[in-house]
């Protein structure tokens, strides 16, 4: 029970990696706020783990503030996981639409800005807390035809390190995870199409020969957000089966 009685918020927790993180946190004793733009999906996960579901578009400041208020009804927040993310379909950089670019910026970048500004004052007041940002191997070893998604995840890694330095004196740790693609709703978007041939080509770039799973992410997230990692801040840990080697 490494997270016993901790209050944790996980965004984008209605499916995929976020759901895996939420389930692991609950199994380790945390009270989890399952936040997702899809309230029905959030409610389904929350029912499974005894958590609290909140519908939230993390790119909207007012909705992030409402998320904070809902979480504070349970008590002071200890852990914040910024997992919500989107991508654009694989395409030549000049063919990505401005609307797709703006959505990438809003969800992958600006949402972390909102979540940080809204929740950090409370963490500072208690001089404790852990923030975990879900970045990507794309921010370390970019894939072609995903340029703006790659760039957004590189931004997440840099923001993580910058925040770690700034917030360390307040007792707040900030880390990131870099998964390789997994069996999540975004997988087809990363690959462009989901066929056995495309999967085989994708998997050939991963030395361990499989995708990241929600369980992989939950285990790594639990460690980084627990007291076992009390001396770890500013890292961007690959959970990628060796893809970035």
Buried (B, 14 or more C-beta within 10 A) or exposed (E): EBBEEBBBBBBBBBBBBBBBBBBBBBBBEBBBBBBBBEBEBBBBBBEEBEBBBBBBBBBBBEBBBBBBEBBBEBEBBBBBBBBBBBBBBBBEEEEBEEEBBEBBBBBBBBBBEBBBEBBBEBBBEEEEBBBBBBBBBBBBBBBEBBBBBBBBBBBBBBBBBEBBEEBEEBEBBBBBBBBBBBEBEBBEBBBEEEEEEBBEEBBEBBEEEEBBBBBBBBBBBBBBBBEEBEEBBBBBBBBBBEBBE
